[in-house]
Amino acid sequence: MFPPNSNDLFIAWLIKNYNFTKLMKYLVSNYHIYK
């Protein structure tokens, strides 16, 4: 079904996506504080 390394790529994508979401939430909360 998948090449052997697709699971690693998917996990790396999840980690990147999770960090990006955390960063966006952090920026949004700071924006509300400073607004």
mmCIF entry with sequence, helices, sheets and N, C-alpha, C, O atoms, coordinates in Angstrom:
data_MODEL
# 
_entry.id   MODEL 
# 
_entity.id                         1 
_entity.type                       polymer 
_entity.pdbx_number_of_molecules   1 
# 
_entity_poly.entity_id                      1 
_entity_poly.type                           'polypeptide(L)' 
_entity_poly.nstd_linkage                   no 
_entity_poly.nstd_monomer                   no 
_entity_poly.pdbx_seq_one_letter_code       MFPPNSNDLFIAWLIKNYNFTKLMKYLVSNYHIYK 
_entity_poly.pdbx_seq_one_letter_code_can   MFPPNSNDLFIAWLIKNYNFTKLMKYLVSNYHIYK 
_entity_poly.pdbx_strand_id                 A 
# 
loop_
_entity_poly_seq.entity_id 
_entity_poly_seq.num 
_entity_poly_seq.mon_id 
_entity_poly_seq.hetero 
1 1  MET n 
1 2  PHE n 
1 3  PRO n 
1 4  PRO n 
1 5  ASN n 
1 6  SER n 
1 7  ASN n 
1 8  ASP n 
1 9  LEU n 
1 10 PHE n 
1 11 ILE n 
1 12 ALA n 
1 13 TRP n 
1 14 LEU n 
1 15 ILE n 
1 16 LYS n 
1 17 ASN n 
1 18 TYR n 
1 19 ASN n 
1 20 PHE n 
1 21 THR n 
1 22 LYS n 
1 23 LEU n 
1 24 MET n 
1 25 LYS n 
1 26 TYR n 
1 27 LEU n 
1 28 VAL n 
1 29 SER n 
1 30 ASN n 
1 31 TYR n 
1 32 HIS n 
1 33 ILE n 
1 34 TYR n 
1 35 LYS n 
# 
_struct_asym.id          A 
_struct_asym.entity_id   1 
# 
_struct_conf.conf_type_id            HELX_P 
_struct_conf.id                      HELX_P1 
_struct_conf.pdbx_PDB_helix_id       AA1 
_struct_conf.beg_label_comp_id       SER 
_struct_conf.beg_label_asym_id       A 
_struct_conf.beg_label_seq_id        6 
_struct_conf.pdbx_beg_PDB_ins_code   ? 
_struct_conf.end_label_comp_id       TYR 
_struct_conf.end_label_asym_id       A 
_struct_conf.end_label_seq_id        34 
_struct_conf.pdbx_end_PDB_ins_code   ? 
_struct_conf.beg_auth_comp_id        SER 
_struct_conf.beg_auth_asym_id        A 
_struct_conf.beg_auth_seq_id         6 
_struct_conf.end_auth_comp_id        TYR 
_struct_conf.end_auth_asym_id        A 
_struct_conf.end_auth_seq_id         34 
_struct_conf.pdbx_PDB_helix_class    1 
_struct_conf.details                 ? 
_struct_conf.pdbx_PDB_helix_length   29 
# 
_struct_conf_type.id          HELX_P 
_struct_conf_type.criteria    ? 
_struct_conf_type.reference   ? 
# 
loop_
_atom_site.group_PDB 
_atom_site.id 
_atom_site.type_symbol 
_atom_site.label_atom_id 
_atom_site.label_alt_id 
_atom_site.label_comp_id 
_atom_site.label_asym_id 
_atom_site.label_entity_id 
_atom_site.label_seq_id 
_atom_site.pdbx_PDB_ins_code 
_atom_site.Cartn_x 
_atom_site.Cartn_y 
_atom_site.Cartn_z 
_atom_site.occupancy 
_atom_site.B_iso_or_equiv 
_atom_site.pdbx_formal_charge 
_atom_site.auth_seq_id 
_atom_site.auth_comp_id 
_atom_site.auth_asym_id 
_atom_site.auth_atom_id 
_atom_site.pdbx_PDB_model_num 
ATOM 1   N N  . MET A 1 1  ? 0.832  -1.201 0.000  1.00 0.00 ? 1  MET A N  1 
ATOM 2   C CA . MET A 1 1  ? 0.000  0.000  0.000  1.00 0.00 ? 1  MET A CA 1 
ATOM 3   C C  . MET A 1 1  ? 0.870  1.256  0.000  1.00 0.00 ? 1  MET A C  1 
ATOM 4   O O  . MET A 1 1  ? 0.705  2.138  -0.843 1.00 0.00 ? 1  MET A O  1 
ATOM 5   N N  . PHE A 1 2  ? 1.800  1.326  0.957  1.00 0.00 ? 2  PHE A N  1 
ATOM 6   C CA . PHE A 1 2  ? 2.654  2.511  1.073  1.00 0.00 ? 2  PHE A CA 1 
ATOM 7   C C  . PHE A 1 2  ? 4.117  2.105  0.940  1.00 0.00 ? 2  PHE A C  1 
ATOM 8   O O  . PHE A 1 2  ? 4.477  0.980  1.288  1.00 0.00 ? 2  PHE A O  1 
ATOM 9   N N  . PRO A 1 3  ? 4.959  2.994  0.447  1.00 0.00 ? 3  PRO A N  1 
ATOM 10  C CA . PRO A 1 3  ? 6.399  2.723  0.507  1.00 0.00 ? 3  PRO A CA 1 
ATOM 11  C C  . PRO A 1 3  ? 6.859  2.658  1.960  1.00 0.00 ? 3  PRO A C  1 
ATOM 12  O O  . PRO A 1 3  ? 6.190  3.212  2.833  1.00 0.00 ? 3  PRO A O  1 
ATOM 13  N N  . PRO A 1 4  ? 7.971  2.002  2.241  1.00 0.00 ? 4  PRO A N  1 
ATOM 14  C CA . PRO A 1 4  ? 8.387  1.770  3.634  1.00 0.00 ? 4  PRO A CA 1 
ATOM 15  C C  . PRO A 1 4  ? 8.559  3.047  4.432  1.00 0.00 ? 4  PRO A C  1 
ATOM 16  O O  . PRO A 1 4  ? 8.340  3.038  5.644  1.00 0.00 ? 4  PRO A O  1 
ATOM 17  N N  . ASN A 1 5  ? 8.945  4.149  3.798  1.00 0.00 ? 5  ASN A N  1 
ATOM 18  C CA . ASN A 1 5  ? 9.268  5.346  4.567  1.00 0.00 ? 5  ASN A CA 1 
ATOM 19  C C  . ASN A 1 5  ? 8.088  6.298  4.681  1.00 0.00 ? 5  ASN A C  1 
ATOM 20  O O  . ASN A 1 5  ? 8.233  7.389  5.234  1.00 0.00 ? 5  ASN A O  1 
ATOM 21  N N  . SER A 1 6  ? 6.913  5.910  4.166  1.00 0.00 ? 6  SER A N  1 
ATOM 22  C CA . SER A 1 6  ? 5.793  6.862  4.178  1.00 0.00 ? 6  SER A CA 1 
ATOM 23  C C  . SER A 1 6  ? 5.320  7.121  5.606  1.00 0.00 ? 6  SER A C  1 
ATOM 24  O O  . SER A 1 6  ? 4.853  8.218  5.912  1.00 0.00 ? 6  SER A O  1 
ATOM 25  N N  . ASN A 1 7  ? 5.436  6.122  6.484  1.00 0.00 ? 7  ASN A N  1 
ATOM 26  C CA . ASN A 1 7  ? 5.011  6.310  7.867  1.00 0.00 ? 7  ASN A CA 1 
ATOM 27  C C  . ASN A 1 7  ? 5.868  7.366  8.549  1.00 0.00 ? 7  ASN A C  1 
ATOM 28  O O  . ASN A 1 7  ? 5.354  8.213  9.280  1.00 0.00 ? 7  ASN A O  1 
ATOM 29  N N  . ASP A 1 8  ? 7.183  7.314  8.309  1.00 0.00 ? 8  ASP A N  1 
ATOM 30  C CA . ASP A 1 8  ? 8.077  8.322  8.887  1.00 0.00 ? 8  ASP A CA 1 
ATOM 31  C C  . ASP A 1 8  ? 7.723  9.703  8.360  1.00 0.00 ? 8  ASP A C  1 
ATOM 32  O O  . ASP A 1 8  ? 7.708  10.676 9.113  1.00 0.00 ? 8  ASP A O  1 
ATOM 33  N N  . LEU A 1 9  ? 7.436  9.787  7.059  1.00 0.00 ? 9  LEU A N  1 
ATOM 34  C CA . LEU A 1 9  ? 7.084  11.083 6.475  1.00 0.00 ? 9  LEU A CA 1 
ATOM 35  C C  . LEU A 1 9  ? 5.791  11.595 7.090  1.00 0.00 ? 9  LEU A C  1 
ATOM 36  O O  . LEU A 1 9  ? 5.665  12.786 7.375  1.00 0.00 ? 9  LEU A O  1 
ATOM 37  N N  . PHE A 1 10 ? 4.836  10.707 7.296  1.00 0.00 ? 10 PHE A N  1 
ATOM 38  C CA . PHE A 1 10 ? 3.547  11.106 7.871  1.00 0.00 ? 10 PHE A CA 1 
ATOM 39  C C  . PHE A 1 10 ? 3.735  11.610 9.299  1.00 0.00 ? 10 PHE A C  1 
ATOM 40  O O  . PHE A 1 10 ? 3.155  12.623 9.689  1.00 0.00 ? 10 PHE A O  1 
ATOM 41  N N  . ILE A 1 11 ? 4.551  10.895 10.076 1.00 0.00 ? 11 ILE A N  1 
ATOM 42  C CA . ILE A 1 11 ? 4.806  11.317 11.459 1.00 0.00 ? 11 ILE A CA 1 
ATOM 43  C C  . ILE A 1 11 ? 5.516  12.663 11.470 1.00 0.00 ? 11 ILE A C  1 
ATOM 44  O O  . ILE A 1 11 ? 5.185  13.537 12.271 1.00 0.00 ? 11 ILE A O  1 
ATOM 45  N N  . ALA A 1 12 ? 6.503  12.834 10.574 1.00 0.00 ? 12 ALA A N  1 
ATOM 46  C CA . ALA A 1 12 ? 7.208  14.115 10.499 1.00 0.00 ? 12 ALA A CA 1 
ATOM 47  C C  . ALA A 1 12 ? 6.227  15.223 10.134 1.00 0.00 ? 12 ALA A C  1 
ATOM 48  O O  . ALA A 1 12 ? 6.311  16.328 10.669 1.00 0.00 ? 12 ALA A O  1 
ATOM 49  N N  . TRP A 1 13 ? 5.288  14.929 9.216  1.00 0.00 ? 13 TRP A N  1 
ATOM 50  C CA . TRP A 1 13 ? 4.293  15.928 8.829  1.00 0.00 ? 13 TRP A CA 1 
ATOM 51  C C  . TRP A 1 13 ? 3.388  16.268 10.013 1.00 0.00 ? 13 TRP A C  1 
ATOM 52  O O  . TRP A 1 13 ? 3.051  17.433 10.223 1.00 0.00 ? 13 TRP A O  1 
ATOM 53  N N  . LEU A 1 14 ? 2.998  15.258 10.783 1.00 0.00 ? 14 LEU A N  1 
ATOM 54  C CA . LEU A 1 14 ? 2.152  15.509 11.956 1.00 0.00 ? 14 LEU A CA 1 
ATOM 55  C C  . LEU A 1 14 ? 2.870  16.396 12.962 1.00 0.00 ? 14 LEU A C  1 
ATOM 56  O O  . LEU A 1 14 ? 2.284  17.329 13.510 1.00 0.00 ? 14 LEU A O  1 
ATOM 57  N N  . ILE A 1 15 ? 4.142  16.099 13.201 1.00 0.00 ? 15 ILE A N  1 
ATOM 58  C CA . ILE A 1 15 ? 4.913  16.895 14.167 1.00 0.00 ? 15 ILE A CA 1 
ATOM 59  C C  . ILE A 1 15 ? 5.031  18.330 13.671 1.00 0.00 ? 15 ILE A C  1 
ATOM 60  O O  . ILE A 1 15 ? 4.853  19.272 14.442 1.00 0.00 ? 15 ILE A O  1 
ATOM 61  N N  . LYS A 1 16 ? 5.334  18.500 12.374 1.00 0.00 ? 16 LYS A N  1 
ATOM 62  C CA . LYS A 1 16 ? 5.437  19.851 11.822 1.00 0.00 ? 16 LYS A CA 1 
ATOM 63  C C  . LYS A 1 16 ? 4.104  20.564 11.932 1.00 0.00 ? 16 LYS A C  1 
ATOM 64  O O  . LYS A 1 16 ? 4.048  21.737 12.301 1.00 0.00 ? 16 LYS A O  1 
ATOM 65  N N  . ASN A 1 17 ? 3.024  19.851 11.610 1.00 0.00 ? 17 ASN A N  1 
ATOM 66  C CA . ASN A 1 17 ? 1.696  20.453 11.652 1.00 0.00 ? 17 ASN A CA 1 
ATOM 67  C C  . ASN A 1 17 ? 1.329  20.834 13.085 1.00 0.00 ? 17 ASN A C  1 
ATOM 68  O O  . ASN A 1 17 ? 0.741  21.891 13.317 1.00 0.00 ? 17 ASN A O  1 
ATOM 69  N N  . TYR A 1 18 ? 1.674  19.973 14.049 1.00 0.00 ? 18 TYR A N  1 
ATOM 70  C CA . TYR A 1 18 ? 1.365  20.233 15.455 1.00 0.00 ? 18 TYR A CA 1 
ATOM 71  C C  . TYR A 1 18 ? 2.117  21.468 15.935 1.00 0.00 ? 18 TYR A C  1 
ATOM 72  O O  . TYR A 1 18 ? 1.547  22.329 16.605 1.00 0.00 ? 18 TYR A O  1 
ATOM 73  N N  . ASN A 1 19 ? 3.411  21.552 15.587 1.00 0.00 ? 19 ASN A N  1 
ATOM 74  C CA . ASN A 1 19 ? 4.199  22.710 15.996 1.00 0.00 ? 19 ASN A CA 1 
ATOM 75  C C  . ASN A 1 19 ? 3.653  23.975 15.351 1.00 0.00 ? 19 ASN A C  1 
ATOM 76  O O  . ASN A 1 19 ? 3.612  25.027 15.989 1.00 0.00 ? 19 ASN A O  1 
ATOM 77  N N  . PHE A 1 20 ? 3.233  23.887 14.098 1.00 0.00 ? 20 PHE A N  1 
ATOM 78  C CA . PHE A 1 20 ? 2.687  25.053 13.410 1.00 0.00 ? 20 PHE A CA 1 
ATOM 79  C C  . PHE A 1 20 ? 1.397  25.504 14.080 1.00 0.00 ? 20 PHE A C  1 
ATOM 80  O O  . PHE A 1 20 ? 1.163  26.701 14.247 1.00 0.00 ? 20 PHE A O  1 
ATOM 81  N N  . THR A 1 21 ? 0.565  24.547 14.463 1.00 0.00 ? 21 THR A N  1 
ATOM 82  C CA . THR A 1 21 ? -0.693 24.895 15.140 1.00 0.00 ? 21 THR A CA 1 
ATOM 83  C C  . THR A 1 21 ? -0.409 25.557 16.480 1.00 0.00 ? 21 THR A C  1 
ATOM 84  O O  . THR A 1 21 ? -1.050 26.545 16.839 1.00 0.00 ? 21 THR A O  1 
ATOM 85  N N  . LYS A 1 22 ? 0.563  25.006 17.227 1.00 0.00 ? 22 LYS A N  1 
ATOM 86  C CA . LYS A 1 22 ? 0.925  25.614 18.508 1.00 0.00 ? 22 LYS A CA 1 
ATOM 87  C C  . LYS A 1 22 ? 1.425  27.035 18.301 1.00 0.00 ? 22 LYS A C  1 
ATOM 88  O O  . LYS A 1 22 ? 1.072  27.942 19.054 1.00 0.00 ? 22 LYS A O  1 
ATOM 89  N N  . LEU A 1 23 ? 2.247  27.224 17.277 1.00 0.00 ? 23 LEU A N  1 
ATOM 90  C CA . LEU A 1 23 ? 2.791  28.554 16.997 1.00 0.00 ? 23 LEU A CA 1 
ATOM 91  C C  . LEU A 1 23 ? 1.671  29.525 16.650 1.00 0.00 ? 23 LEU A C  1 
ATOM 92  O O  . LEU A 1 23 ? 1.677  30.665 17.112 1.00 0.00 ? 23 LEU A O  1 
ATOM 93  N N  . MET A 1 24 ? 0.715  29.087 15.844 1.00 0.00 ? 24 MET A N  1 
ATOM 94  C CA . MET A 1 24 ? -0.385 29.971 15.459 1.00 0.00 ? 24 MET A CA 1 
ATOM 95  C C  . MET A 1 24 ? -1.222 30.332 16.679 1.00 0.00 ? 24 MET A C  1 
ATOM 96  O O  . MET A 1 24 ? -1.606 31.491 16.839 1.00 0.00 ? 24 MET A O  1 
ATOM 97  N N  . LYS A 1 25 ? -1.511 29.364 17.540 1.00 0.00 ? 25 LYS A N  1 
ATOM 98  C CA . LYS A 1 25 ? -2.295 29.657 18.747 1.00 0.00 ? 25 LYS A CA 1 
ATOM 99  C C  . LYS A 1 25 ? -1.547 30.633 19.642 1.00 0.00 ? 25 LYS A C  1 
ATOM 100 O O  . LYS A 1 25 ? -2.151 31.527 20.234 1.00 0.00 ? 25 LYS A O  1 
ATOM 101 N N  . TYR A 1 26 ? -0.224 30.460 19.743 1.00 0.00 ? 26 TYR A N  1 
ATOM 102 C CA . TYR A 1 26 ? 0.604  31.356 20.555 1.00 0.00 ? 26 TYR A CA 1 
ATOM 103 C C  . TYR A 1 26 ? 0.545  32.769 19.994 1.00 0.00 ? 26 TYR A C  1 
ATOM 104 O O  . TYR A 1 26 ? 0.374  33.732 20.743 1.00 0.00 ? 26 TYR A O  1 
ATOM 105 N N  . LEU A 1 27 ? 0.686  32.898 18.665 1.00 0.00 ? 27 LEU A N  1 
ATOM 106 C CA . LEU A 1 27 ? 0.645  34.223 18.045 1.00 0.00 ? 27 LEU A CA 1 
ATOM 107 C C  . LEU A 1 27 ? -0.727 34.855 18.219 1.00 0.00 ? 27 LEU A C  1 
ATOM 108 O O  . LEU A 1 27 ? -0.827 36.049 18.501 1.00 0.00 ? 27 LEU A O  1 
ATOM 109 N N  . VAL A 1 28 ? -1.777 34.076 18.054 1.00 0.00 ? 28 VAL A N  1 
ATOM 110 C CA . VAL A 1 28 ? -3.134 34.615 18.172 1.00 0.00 ? 28 VAL A CA 1 
ATOM 111 C C  . VAL A 1 28 ? -3.392 35.084 19.595 1.00 0.00 ? 28 VAL A C  1 
ATOM 112 O O  . VAL A 1 28 ? -3.976 36.149 19.798 1.00 0.00 ? 28 VAL A O  1 
ATOM 113 N N  . SER A 1 29 ? -2.962 34.300 20.587 1.00 0.00 ? 29 SER A N  1 
ATOM 114 C CA . SER A 1 29 ? -3.211 34.709 21.976 1.00 0.00 ? 29 SER A CA 1 
ATOM 115 C C  . SER A 1 29 ? -2.407 35.962 22.301 1.00 0.00 ? 29 SER A C  1 
ATOM 116 O O  . SER A 1 29 ? -2.905 36.845 22.999 1.00 0.00 ? 29 SER A O  1 
ATOM 117 N N  . ASN A 1 30 ? -1.178 36.057 21.813 1.00 0.00 ? 30 ASN A N  1 
ATOM 118 C CA . ASN A 1 30 ? -0.394 37.268 22.034 1.00 0.00 ? 30 ASN A CA 1 
ATOM 119 C C  . ASN A 1 30 ? -1.044 38.454 21.342 1.00 0.00 ? 30 ASN A C  1 
ATOM 120 O O  . ASN A 1 30 ? -1.039 39.564 21.873 1.00 0.00 ? 30 ASN A O  1 
ATOM 121 N N  . TYR A 1 31 ? -1.601 38.225 20.162 1.00 0.00 ? 31 TYR A N  1 
ATOM 122 C CA . TYR A 1 31 ? -2.258 39.304 19.426 1.00 0.00 ? 31 TYR A CA 1 
ATOM 123 C C  . TYR A 1 31 ? -3.431 39.842 20.232 1.00 0.00 ? 31 TYR A C  1 
ATOM 124 O O  . TYR A 1 31 ? -3.655 41.051 20.289 1.00 0.00 ? 31 TYR A O  1 
ATOM 125 N N  . HIS A 1 32 ? -4.178 38.936 20.854 1.00 0.00 ? 32 HIS A N  1 
ATOM 126 C CA . HIS A 1 32 ? -5.322 39.380 21.657 1.00 0.00 ? 32 HIS A CA 1 
ATOM 127 C C  . HIS A 1 32 ? -4.851 40.138 22.898 1.00 0.00 ? 32 HIS A C  1 
ATOM 128 O O  . HIS A 1 32 ? -5.505 41.083 23.338 1.00 0.00 ? 32 HIS A O  1 
ATOM 129 N N  . ILE A 1 33 ? -3.720 39.723 23.457 1.00 0.00 ? 33 ILE A N  1 
ATOM 130 C CA . ILE A 1 33 ? -3.215 40.399 24.662 1.00 0.00 ? 33 ILE A CA 1 
ATOM 131 C C  . ILE A 1 33 ? -2.773 41.818 24.318 1.00 0.00 ? 33 ILE A C  1 
ATOM 132 O O  . ILE A 1 33 ? -3.072 42.762 25.049 1.00 0.00 ? 33 ILE A O  1 
ATOM 133 N N  . TYR A 1 34 ? -2.062 41.962 23.204 1.00 0.00 ? 34 TYR A N  1 
ATOM 134 C CA . TYR A 1 34 ? -1.490 43.268 22.876 1.00 0.00 ? 34 TYR A CA 1 
ATOM 135 C C  . TYR A 1 34 ? -2.474 44.183 22.168 1.00 0.00 ? 34 TYR A C  1 
ATOM 136 O O  . TYR A 1 34 ? -2.202 45.373 22.007 1.00 0.00 ? 34 TYR A O  1 
ATOM 137 N N  . LYS A 1 35 ? -3.611 43.650 21.742 1.00 0.00 ? 35 LYS A N  1 
ATOM 138 C CA . LYS A 1 35 ? -4.544 44.449 20.947 1.00 0.00 ? 35 LYS A CA 1 
ATOM 139 C C  . LYS A 1 35 ? -5.135 45.576 21.773 1.00 0.00 ? 35 LYS A C  1 
ATOM 140 O O  . LYS A 1 35 ? -5.944 46.353 21.266 1.00 0.00 ? 35 LYS A O  1 
# 
